[in-house]
Amino acid sequence: MMSRDSKDLLVDVDNLKAYYVTRLYGINRIVKAVDNVSFEIYKNEILGIAGESGCGKSTLLKVLLRIIKPPLFVYDGSVNYFLQDKEYINIISLGEEEIKSLRWKLMSYIPQGSMNVLNPVRKIKNTFRDFIKEHFKEEFEEVNINKLIKEHLESLGLPSEVLDLYPHQLSGGMKQRVTIALSTLFKPKIIFADEPTTALDVIVQRGVLQLLKKIQREEKNTIVIVSHDMGIHAYVSQRIAIMYAGKIIEIADKREIYTNPLHPYTKYLINSLPRIGDKSYKASIPGTPPSLANPPMGCRFHERCPEAQNVCREQEPLLEDVGNNHKVACHFVKGGKL
Ligand SMILES: Nc1ncnc2c1ncn2[C@@H]1O[C@H](COP(=O)(O)OP(=O)(O)OP(=O)(O)O)[C@@H](O)[C@H]1O
């Protein structure tokens, strides 16, 4: 078990509320995609964020990256990035120009589909050049740009021949590696990856995840990886936060999550993982996640929970520390047992 110190803190998310507000036929509809979320992200770790589709994972990433555009609004809370010692900035209150100066250097982003990043009609080297010129034109002289790109690709173990190719000439896995190279060009302290391998087959997935692990090991930076796939988290994440219906309901080191899951929802997620030689019946989670426009009172999981009692229908459980760097939001977990 890794012990955590405040000096290792990189991002402190406190009481965050981020809602989509849309208006249809004159009626406001509020989707509480991230609702009162608090957690910490540390230096030198790979944090996984898991949960079913629609539980708010991508919205949380958008806010952590300060990509907040209507209909998404932040209603409350702070996202403090610790720069040096005790100095920190709340990115929610920064202006657009200040955020621009931090993006790709302090925080960077690997999006879901590499095709959204790589321009299909530009050679890879030109995509890199465009990127550098757009974001950092004053900082690099023309002669140094090619050297910077080549050296970076080599450090990631990618062949520099890809620079002369167009995206359609690369395999899916190579395209995603090139996207990762682009996102890490300026050695960001924290990289957010949103389902970075969803479109790839399993063997190719592994290669891309290995590249992310290598970057983290060598740079000692932080990677936050969002995926609905608990198999991916088992392979790559060191600590895992489980989201359900706009909330973090459990967070712990990977080993704890897989060997001692405490929230009934996490137990379902873990039990649904196939294991070699295990022929037992895998129960799927009954029901569907609640609407985030009209979430249920009390615990948001109570309608699907086999353990639910009256208190679960009436009172919302808080995310509480149960020891071992393990926090869980369930009325029936006290001292680590349900
Ligand atoms: N632009 C939008 N306008 C209104 N509601 C939105 C918008 N984008 C997302 N939502 C809603 O916010 C909630 C959280 O969505 P989000 O994409 O963050 O979840 P997710 O866990 O990342 O799911 P997925 O893996 O499917 O992307 C969902 O109910 C979704 O329908």
The ligand as an SDF file (V2000), in Angstrom:
LIG
                    3D

 31 33  0  0  0  0  0  0  0  0999 V2000
  -23.9350   18.3050  -24.4060 N   0  0  0  0  0  0  0  0  0  0  0  0
  -24.7520   17.6940  -23.5320 C   0  0  0  0  0  0  0  0  0  0  0  0
  -25.9740   18.1910  -23.2740 N   0  0  0  0  0  0  0  0  0  0  0  0
  -26.8050   17.6130  -22.3750 C   0  0  0  0  0  0  0  0  0  0  0  0
  -26.4910   16.5010  -21.6720 N   0  0  0  0  0  0  0  0  0  0  0  0
  -25.2790   15.9350  -21.8910 C   0  0  0  0  0  0  0  0  0  0  0  0
  -24.3460   16.5010  -22.8390 C   0  0  0  0  0  0  0  0  0  0  0  0
  -23.2310   15.7140  -22.8620 N   0  0  0  0  0  0  0  0  0  0  0  0
  -23.4600   14.7220  -21.9630 C   0  0  0  0  0  0  0  0  0  0  0  0
  -24.6790   14.8420  -21.3930 N   0  0  0  0  0  0  0  0  0  0  0  0
  -25.2780   13.9680  -20.3650 C   0  0  0  0  0  0  0  0  0  0  0  0
  -24.4570   13.9980  -19.2080 O   0  0  0  0  0  0  0  0  0  0  0  0
  -24.4070   12.7270  -18.5900 C   0  0  0  0  0  0  0  0  0  0  0  0
  -22.9710   12.2920  -18.4090 C   0  0  0  0  0  0  0  0  0  0  0  0
  -22.3820   12.0830  -19.6980 O   0  0  0  0  0  0  0  0  0  0  0  0
  -20.8450   11.7350  -19.9060 P   0  0  0  0  0  0  0  0  0  0  0  0
  -20.5720   11.7500  -21.3640 O   0  0  0  0  0  0  0  0  0  0  0  0
  -20.0210   12.5960  -19.0120 O   0  0  0  0  0  0  0  0  0  0  0  0
  -20.7810   10.2360  -19.3440 O   0  0  0  0  0  0  0  0  0  0  0  0
  -19.6920    9.1090  -19.5840 P   0  0  0  0  0  0  0  0  0  0  0  0
  -19.6510    8.3240  -18.3300 O   0  0  0  0  0  0  0  0  0  0  0  0
  -18.4200    9.7140  -20.0480 O   0  0  0  0  0  0  0  0  0  0  0  0
  -20.3420    8.2380  -20.7220 O   0  0  0  0  0  0  0  0  0  0  0  0
  -19.7340    7.7720  -22.1200 P   0  0  0  0  0  0  0  0  0  0  0  0
  -18.7050    6.7660  -21.7910 O   0  0  0  0  0  0  0  0  0  0  0  0
  -20.9430    7.1940  -22.8140 O   0  0  0  0  0  0  0  0  0  0  0  0
  -19.2100    9.0280  -22.7660 O   0  0  0  0  0  0  0  0  0  0  0  0
  -25.2400   11.7940  -19.4840 C   0  0  0  0  0  0  0  0  0  0  0  0
  -26.5360   11.7020  -18.9110 O   0  0  0  0  0  0  0  0  0  0  0  0
  -25.2880   12.5070  -20.8110 C   0  0  0  0  0  0  0  0  0  0  0  0
  -26.4800   12.2150  -21.5020 O   0  0  0  0  0  0  0  0  0  0  0  0
  1  2  1  0
  2  3  1  0
  2  7  2  0
  3  4  2  0
  4  5  1  0
  5  6  2  0
  6  7  1  0
  6 10  1  0
  7  8  1  0
  8  9  2  0
  9 10  1  0
 10 11  1  0
 11 12  1  0
 11 30  1  0
 12 13  1  0
 13 14  1  0
 13 28  1  0
 14 15  1  0
 15 16  1  0
 16 17  2  0
 16 18  1  0
 16 19  1  0
 19 20  1  0
 20 21  2  0
 20 22  1  0
 20 23  1  0
 23 24  1  0
 24 25  2  0
 24 26  1  0
 24 27  1  0
 28 29  1  0
 28 30  1  0
 30 31  1  0
M  END
$$$$
